[in-house]
Amino acid sequence: MDHLVASLQARTAPRAGVRKLPDRASAASAPALPLAAVDAGPAEPQEAIHAPRAAAGGSLPPTVSALPDVPRQKARAETRAVSESDWSLRVTIDASCKEDLETLTALLSHKIPDGDLAAVLREAIRCAIDKHGKRKGAIAPERQRKADGDPRPSAERAAPTGTIPAIVRREVWKRDGGRCAWVAPDGRRCDSRWQLELDHIHPQALGGPSTVENLRVACKSHNLLHAEQTYGREHMDRFRRESVSGRTGYGGAVPGAIQPLWAT
């Protein structure tokens, strides 16, 4: 709805920049204000209201103590449409991230001479997508290594060592659209884009090959669900405990269904 409103009537975009949030400690150390005493008697002149009055014993009335230094809650990132094609981004970063941002701006000073913050962020985002997309098989590298014979993966061209070749990961990612391909009993597909992994439909530990036909993109939750359905929850709980303790498995019965997309 907000995007629709902005597309019909563009808003004024806030000026790009980085500003320091006010320090709560400095606000808490402000002078304490006097607490006026309640008097049921006749009204006093206006100036008497602001002047602290001595009590019968000669002491001043109590004062309001300074507010305790409560840790600031981290503000949530916010994106807001300012027009049909433009958005404003508001996010809180720490000092380390600010230093990294300044370093990146300096490194890009030849490409982005005016230091435009939006252009710097876009460059950083594109580089991150390119880097992690290649690791997960979502983006093909500029120079693909051609395998002997037919470079296209097939059921006969499985990974000999149990690892999944990059070309196979890319094909599976492309086929499943970069979303979880798990289909529920009612026919609905998950389609999640969060914590995606590669799942062997016929588990690798049971002889399933690492081929395009036997692989699918699955979110972590559905990948674990498939493993529990195959090996049993008790077996998987034991496997997870073994993994946490630093061992790779027990008796060679390591489930082969879980395979992160970035595995090599």
Buried (B, 14 or more C-beta within 10 A) or exposed (E): EEBEEBEEEBBEEEEBEEEEEEEEEEEEEEEEEBEEEEEEEEEEEEEEEEEBEEEEEEEEEEEEEEEEEEEEEEEEEEEBBBBEEEBBEEEEEEEEEEEEBEEBBEEBEEEBEEEEBBBBBEBBEEEEEBEEBBBBBBBBEEEEEEEEEEEEBEEEBBBEEEEBBBBBBBBBBBBBEBBBBBEEEEEEEBBBEEEBBBBBBBBBBEEBBBBBBBBBBBBBBBBBBBBBEBBEEEBBEBBEEBEEEEEEEEEEEBBBBBBBBBBE
